[in-house]
Amino acid sequence: MKASFYDLTTGDFLQRHYDGPEELLGVNIHSGTAFIEGHHDHLSKRVDIATGEVIDYQPPAPADDADKTFSWDDTIKRWTPTPTLGAVKRAQGAVIKAAAKAEDQTDITISGNVLHADFESRASLFQKVQIAQMAVADGQAFSVDWQLADETVVTLNANQVKAIVRAINTREDAIRTKAHTLLAAIKSATTKEEVLAITWSFP
């Protein structure tokens, strides 16, 4: 036998079902409760205390907040959340920031050479610039063998190393400017559709 337990005062179904021999059902009935045959959804059904019939039930809506509002979906018989405009803006802003950060770490082409421009490669290049500047200040020659993205090794002089660092820094500034422009557009958007239409592209 299948049964659902409900509160005798409110008619609300408890989150307990019974599935077993009918003769053992009685020991599972607690004070102030009763049962009705069948398994019933406690979130969309209840018992009409006056008639004893199972009827549709819409529980109180969860509280809306800054990220979502709730509406009743009669198809699935549940309160469903809908993101607010503010939540969509925050989510899309995070997407733009992540895309800009990833773009900043991509390889860069300078004078026909493709170089890695991730944090580790950039730190090494900055260090070489400092060494190059010291060598030039001391009147010494400077050169360094540098591996390109395709694993080809080229020899760079002081001016070439500085040019690479400048190019990486210029691109970083351009990426930051593009991100700020898109984030400003997200902030000023008035509909979710406008927000979702703002996507990352570079340059």
C-alpha positions in Angstrom: 0.0 0.0 0.0 1.2 3.5 -0.8 0.1 6.4 1.4 1.0 10.0 2.3 0.7 11.6 5.7 -0.8 15.0 6.3 -1.4 17.4 9.1 -4.9 17.2 10.4 -5.0 21.0 11.2 -3.6 22.5 8.0 -4.0 19.7 5.5 -0.4 20.1 4.5 1.4 16.9 3.4 4.3 15.9 5.5 7.5 14.9 3.8 6.8 11.3 4.6 5.4 8.6 2.4 4.5 5.0 3.3 5.0 2.0 1.0 4.3 -1.3 2.7 1.8 -3.7 4.1 -1.6 -2.1 5.0 -1.6 -3.8 8.4 1.5 -1.9 9.4 0.4 1.5 8.3 -1.2 2.4 11.7 2.1 2.3 13.6 3.5 5.0 11.3 0.7 7.5 12.0 1.7 10.1 14.5 -0.5 12.2 16.7 -2.2 15.1 14.9 -1.7 13.5 11.5 -3.6 11.2 9.2 -3.0 9.4 5.9 -4.5 9.4 2.5 -3.9 6.7 -0.1 -1.2 7.3 -2.8 2.0 9.3 -2.9 1.4 13.0 -3.1 3.7 15.9 -3.7 3.9 18.0 -0.6 5.0 21.1 -2.6 2.0 21.2 -4.9 -0.8 19.3 -3.2 -2.6 19.3 0.1 -5.7 17.8 1.7 -8.9 19.9 1.9 -9.8 19.3 5.6 -13.5 19.9 4.9 -13.8 17.4 2.1 -10.9 15.0 2.6 -9.9 15.4 -1.0 -6.5 16.1 -2.4 -6.4 19.5 -4.0 -3.8 21.7 -5.8 -1.7 23.8 -3.5 0.6 26.7 -4.1 2.9 27.2 -1.1 4.1 30.7 -0.1 6.7 32.1 -2.5 10.3 32.3 -1.4 11.5 35.8 -0.6 12.8 37.8 -3.6 16.3 39.2 -3.2 18.8 41.3 -5.1 19.7 38.3 -7.4 16.4 36.7 -8.1 12.6 36.9 -8.1 10.2 34.0 -8.0 7.2 33.1 -10.1 4.9 30.1 -10.0 5.4 27.7 -12.9 2.1 25.9 -13.2 3.6 23.2 -15.5 6.1 21.8 -13.0 4.1 23.1 -9.9 7.1 24.9 -8.4 8.3 28.4 -7.6 11.0 29.1 -10.1 13.7 31.8 -9.8 14.4 34.5 -12.4 17.6 36.4 -12.3 17.2 40.1 -11.7 18.7 42.7 -14.0 21.4 43.4 -11.4 22.3 39.7 -11.2 22.6 39.4 -15.0 24.8 42.5 -15.0 27.1 41.0 -12.3 27.3 37.7 -14.1 28.0 39.2 -17.5 30.5 41.6 -15.9 32.4 38.6 -14.5 32.4 37.0 -17.9 33.9 40.1 -19.5 36.6 40.4 -16.8 37.5 36.7 -17.2 37.7 37.1 -21.0 39.9 40.1 -20.7 42.2 38.4 -18.2 42.5 35.4 -20.6 43.2 37.7 -23.6 46.0 39.3 -21.7 47.7 36.0 -21.3 47.6 35.0 -25.0 50.6 34.9 -27.3 51.6 38.2 -29.0 53.0 38.7 -32.5 55.8 41.3 -32.7 57.8 42.0 -35.9 56.6 38.7 -37.3 57.6 36.7 -34.2 55.0 35.0 -32.0 56.0 35.2 -28.3 54.4 33.9 -25.1 53.0 36.7 -23.0 51.7 34.9 -20.0 52.7 36.1 -16.5 55.8 33.9 -16.2 57.1 34.9 -19.7 56.4 38.5 -19.0 58.2 38.5 -15.6 61.3 37.0 -17.4 61.2 39.6 -20.1 60.9 42.4 -17.5 64.0 41.0 -15.8 65.9 40.9 -19.0 65.0 44.5 -19.7 66.5 45.5 -16.3 69.7 43.5 -17.1 69.8 45.1 -20.6 69.5 48.6 -19.1 72.4 47.9 -16.6 74.6 46.5 -19.4 73.9 49.6 -21.6 74.6 51.9 -18.6 77.9 50.2 -18.1 78.8 50.4 -21.8 78.6 46.7 -22.3 76.9 44.7 -25.1 73.8 42.8 -24.3 72.0 39.9 -26.1 69.8 37.1 -24.9 68.6 33.9 -26.6 64.8 33.8 -26.4 62.5 31.0 -27.3 59.5 31.9 -29.4 56.0 30.3 -29.1 56.9 27.7 -31.8 60.1 26.8 -29.8 62.4 28.6 -32.3 65.2 30.4 -30.5 66.1 33.9 -31.6 68.8 36.2 -30.3 67.5 39.6 -29.1 69.5 42.7 -28.3 68.6 45.3 -25.7 66.4 47.4 -28.0 64.5 44.4 -29.2 63.8 43.2 -25.6 62.6 46.6 -24.7 60.4 46.8 -27.8 58.7 43.5 -26.9 58.0 44.6 -23.3 56.6 47.9 -24.6 54.3 46.0 -27.1 53.0 43.7 -24.4 52.3 46.7 -22.1 50.6 48.6 -24.9 48.3 45.6 -25.6 47.6 45.2 -21.9 46.5 48.8 -21.8 44.3 48.3 -24.8 42.7 45.2 -23.3 42.0 47.1 -20.1 40.5 50.0 -22.0 38.2 47.6 -23.9 37.1 45.8 -20.7 36.3 49.1 -19.1 34.2 50.2 -22.1 32.2 47.0 -22.1 31.7 47.1 -18.3 30.5 50.6 -18.6 28.0 49.5 -21.3 26.8 46.7 -19.0 26.3 49.2 -16.2 24.2 51.5 -18.3 22.1 48.8 -19.9 18.4 48.8 -19.0 17.3 45.3 -20.1 18.7 41.8 -19.7 18.7 41.4 -23.5 21.0 44.5 -23.8 23.3 43.1 -21.1 23.6 39.6 -22.7 24.4 41.2 -26.1 27.6 42.7 -24.7 30.3 40.1 -25.3 34.0 40.1 -25.4 36.0 40.7 -28.6 39.4 42.0 -29.2 40.8 44.2 -30.6 
